[in-house]
Amino acid sequence: MNNINNPAEKGEKVEVMALFNYSRIPCQPLYFRKRGEDEVEITETLSERIKFVGNSARHIFECVIGKSNCRLEFDTSSLAWTLFEG
């Protein structure tokens, strides 16, 4: 898995279907879709954490898709999801 503090790391904006609620786990990503591609199911969420950046927060999810690992980040200021694969 790549280092989340590496500024050279490039992510890809994706659309995410997530379940939001107010229980112990406030957000759970279920599927994502890259531009022009089919939906990809998130098999498992391994961990989640929050990183504060300036006046906003990034919700970071380490996930499994099939047999590969990825990271999804949700930026609370732009309301955008970014996918980091590898």
Sequence and secondary structure as in RCSB ss.txt:
>XXXX:A:sequence
MNNINNPAEKGEKVEVMALFNYSRIPCQPLYFRKRGEDEVEITETLSERIKFVGNSARHIFECVIGKSNCRLEFD
TSSLAWTLFEG
>XXXX:A:secstr
   TT TT   EEEEEEEEE SSSSSEEEEEEE TTS EEE  EEEEEEEEEETTEEEEEEEEEETTEEEEEEEE
TTTTEEEEEE 
